[in-house]
Amino acid sequence: MQLALVFLLLGLAGCADLSPQSRWQHADQLADKAGWQKLRIPTDKFILSAYVPKNSAQADTLTVYIEGDGLAWLTRSQASNDPTPRNPIALELALRHPQGMAVYLARPCQYVEASDAINCRQTYWTGGRFAPEVVETSNQAISALKQRVGADKLVLIGYSGGGAIAALVAARRNDVVRLITVAGNLDHRAWARMHHVPALEDSLNPVDEWQSLIDVPQRHFVGERDEIVSLDVADSYASRFPSDRRPEVITIPDFDHVCCWVENWGSTWLKERD
């Protein structure tokens, strides 16, 4: 499967309208219905968008949901000019967060007006989607969100490519008490081999940072029918750890990359392992 086709399939899930405005409005409507609002977060490199509860309370632990790669490609050969997702699965997961304080963080250049689209080059949602500056800007935004609610600890939950960002951010912090991914791309070299496409040479790879993640409690969910980010990717990541310290990988029967995470999200997914 060609690289662009992989991301075309991801991008075509969800709403029919391609315009950025319709994608922003869709997310705004989902958030407003749940009593959440959009937040603008300036960082050194980008201005990021987040959605947070309108009545944010102080909390000791903050859960941050990180979005996937979004609409990276329009065709097999044409990259999108705006990576805002058509189907914001991480946002919908965040809005269903069962207990405690949760917020949602978009990736660079998602949900931003033209005046805020600084440094928004296509490389940051194609080959450089996990570039060092992308990881750092996400890290800065998470710190701002943490400070906003006065939290001491973080739980990071990433969907698809957001799982890579969550892991890479967790590797750089000492306040992450849990890392959870949903269909997460935790080893993009293994992912590239699986799809017979070039590696993401401008991107950091979570699997290379396993030593910084070895003490972080982790849980990684994979859809049994996921042909975009398959179990092989999660297994490649987990196998880098010592056999007695490997993170938990859970395969969910009948799920694929999109179906049916949102409909079934709840407290059992986040429950601590016995």
C-alpha positions in Angstrom: 0.0 0.0 0.0 1.4 3.4 -1.0 2.2 5.9 1.7 -0.2 8.5 0.4 -2.9 5.8 0.1 -2.5 4.9 3.8 -3.1 8.4 4.8 -5.8 9.0 2.3 -7.7 6.1 3.9 -7.3 7.7 7.3 -8.4 11.1 6.1 -11.4 9.9 4.2 -13.0 8.4 7.3 -15.8 10.7 8.6 -17.5 13.8 7.2 -18.0 14.4 3.5 -16.9 18.0 3.3 -13.2 18.6 2.8 -13.1 22.3 3.7 -11.1 23.2 6.8 -14.0 25.4 8.0 -16.4 22.4 8.0 -13.9 20.3 10.0 -13.4 23.1 12.5 -17.2 23.5 12.9 -17.7 19.8 13.3 -15.2 19.7 16.2 -16.7 22.9 17.7 -20.1 21.4 17.7 -19.0 18.2 19.3 -17.2 20.1 22.0 -20.0 22.6 22.6 -22.5 19.9 23.0 -20.4 18.4 25.8 -19.8 21.7 27.5 -16.2 22.1 26.2 -14.6 25.1 24.5 -11.7 25.7 22.1 -8.4 27.1 23.5 -5.5 28.7 21.7 -2.0 27.7 23.1 1.0 29.7 21.8 4.3 27.8 21.9 7.8 28.6 20.6 7.2 27.0 17.2 3.5 26.8 16.6 0.1 27.9 17.9 -1.7 24.8 19.0 -5.5 24.3 19.5 -7.0 22.5 22.4 -10.5 21.7 23.7 -11.2 21.9 27.4 -14.2 21.8 29.7 -15.8 25.2 30.0 -15.9 24.8 33.8 -12.4 23.5 34.3 -11.8 22.5 37.9 -8.5 22.2 39.7 -7.2 18.6 39.6 -4.2 16.7 40.9 -4.1 14.5 37.7 -4.8 15.8 34.2 -5.5 13.4 31.3 -4.5 14.8 27.9 -5.9 13.2 24.7 -3.7 13.8 21.7 -5.1 13.7 18.2 -3.9 11.5 15.3 -2.2 12.7 12.1 -5.5 14.0 10.6 -6.0 14.8 6.9 -2.4 14.4 5.8 -3.2 13.6 2.1 -5.9 14.6 -0.4 -4.8 12.1 -3.1 -2.1 9.5 -3.4 0.3 12.2 -4.5 -1.1 15.4 -3.1 -0.5 16.4 0.5 -3.3 18.3 2.2 -2.9 22.0 2.9 -4.6 21.6 6.3 -4.2 18.5 8.4 -7.3 19.1 10.6 -9.0 15.7 10.9 -12.3 15.0 9.3 -13.0 12.4 12.0 -11.5 13.7 15.3 -11.4 10.4 17.1 -9.2 11.6 20.0 -11.5 14.5 20.6 -14.5 12.1 20.8 -12.6 9.9 23.2 -11.8 12.9 25.3 -15.4 13.9 25.4 -16.3 10.4 26.7 -13.6 10.5 29.4 -15.3 8.6 32.3 -13.8 10.2 35.4 -11.5 13.0 36.4 -10.2 16.1 34.5 -9.5 15.6 30.8 -8.5 17.9 27.9 -7.8 17.5 24.2 -4.7 18.6 22.3 -4.6 18.9 18.5 -1.4 18.4 16.5 0.4 21.3 15.0 -1.6 23.1 12.3 -4.9 21.4 13.1 -7.9 23.7 13.8 -5.9 26.9 13.4 -6.9 30.0 11.5 -4.6 31.3 8.7 -3.3 34.1 11.0 -2.2 31.5 13.5 -0.8 29.0 11.0 2.8 30.0 11.7 5.5 27.5 10.5 2.7 25.3 9.0 4.6 23.5 6.3 3.4 20.2 4.9 6.4 18.3 6.2 4.9 18.6 9.7 2.0 16.3 8.8 3.9 14.1 6.3 7.5 13.0 6.8 8.3 15.2 9.8 5.1 14.6 11.7 7.1 13.4 14.7 10.0 15.8 14.2 11.8 17.1 17.4 10.2 20.5 17.1 6.7 18.9 16.8 7.4 16.9 20.0 8.7 19.9 21.8 5.8 22.1 20.9 3.4 19.4 22.1 5.3 19.1 25.3 5.1 22.9 25.9 1.3 22.9 25.3 0.9 20.0 27.7 2.8 22.0 30.3 0.5 24.9 29.7 -2.6 22.7 30.1 -1.2 21.1 33.2 -0.6 24.6 34.8 -4.1 25.7 33.8 -5.7 23.1 36.1 -2.9 23.0 38.7 -2.2 19.4 38.2 0.9 17.5 39.5 0.6 14.4 37.4 -0.3 13.6 33.8 -1.9 10.7 32.0 -1.3 10.9 28.2 -3.6 9.1 25.8 -2.7 9.3 22.1 -4.7 8.0 19.1 -2.9 6.7 16.0 0.0 9.1 15.3 -0.9 10.9 18.5 0.2 7.8 20.3 3.7 8.4 19.0 3.6 12.0 20.2 2.3 10.9 23.6 5.1 8.4 24.0 7.8 10.8 22.8 6.5 13.5 25.2 6.3 11.0 28.1 10.0 10.1 27.4 10.9 13.7 28.1 9.0 14.3 31.3 9.0 12.9 34.9 5.4 13.7 35.7 3.6 11.2 33.4 2.1 8.5 35.6 0.4 6.6 32.7 0.8 6.3 28.9 -2.1 4.9 26.9 -2.3 4.6 23.1 -5.2 3.6 20.8 -4.1 2.3 17.5 -0.8 4.1 18.2 2.1 4.3 15.7 4.8 3.4 18.3 7.4 2.3 15.7 7.1 4.1 12.5 10.0 2.2 10.9 8.1 -1.1 11.5 5.0 0.7 10.1 6.8 1.8 7.0 8.2 -1.7 6.4 4.7 -3.1 6.8 3.3 -0.8 4.1 6.5 -0.9 1.9 7.0 2.8 2.0 10.0 5.1 2.9 10.7 5.6 6.5 9.8 8.9 8.1 13.5 10.1 8.2 12.6 13.5 9.7 10.7 12.0 12.6 11.7 10.7 16.0 10.6 7.2 16.8 9.2 6.1 20.1 10.8 2.7 19.9 14.2 4.3 20.1 13.4 5.9 23.5 12.3 2.8 25.3 14.9 3.3 28.0 13.3 6.6 29.0 9.9 4.9 29.1 10.7 1.8 30.9 9.4 3.0 34.3 6.2 4.6 32.8 3.1 2.4 33.3 1.8 1.7 29.8 -1.2 0.2 28.0 -1.5 0.0 24.2 -4.7 -0.9 22.5 -4.7 -2.4 19.0 -7.7 -3.3 16.8 -7.6 -6.9 15.6 -8.6 -5.8 12.1 -6.5 -2.7 11.9 -4.6 -2.7 8.6 -3.3 0.9 9.1 -1.4 0.4 12.3 -1.4 -3.3 13.0 -0.4 -5.4 16.0 3.0 -5.9 14.4 3.8 -2.2 15.1 2.9 -2.4 18.8 4.7 -5.7 19.2 7.8 -4.3 17.6 7.8 -1.5 20.1 7.1 -3.7 23.1 9.8 -6.2 22.1 12.5 -3.6 22.5 11.9 -3.7 26.3 13.4 -6.4 28.5 11.1 -9.4 28.7 10.1 -8.7 32.3 9.4 -5.0 31.7 7.4 -5.1 28.5 4.4 -2.7 28.3 0.9 -4.2 28.0 -0.4 -4.6 24.5 -4.1 -5.5 24.3 -5.8 -6.6 21.0 -9.5 -5.8 20.7 -11.4 -8.3 18.5 -13.4 -6.9 15.6 -12.0 -3.3 15.9 -10.1 -1.7 13.1 -8.3 1.7 13.0 -11.5 3.7 13.3 -14.2 1.3 14.4 -15.3 1.0 17.2 -13.2 2.9 19.7 -15.4 5.9 20.4 -18.6 3.9 20.8 -17.1 1.6 23.4 -14.8 4.0 25.3 -15.3 4.0 29.0 -13.8 3.3 32.4 -12.8 -0.3 31.7 -10.3 0.9 29.1 -8.6 3.1 31.7 -8.9 0.7 34.7 -5.6 0.0 36.4 -4.2 -3.5 35.8 -4.7 -5.8 38.8 
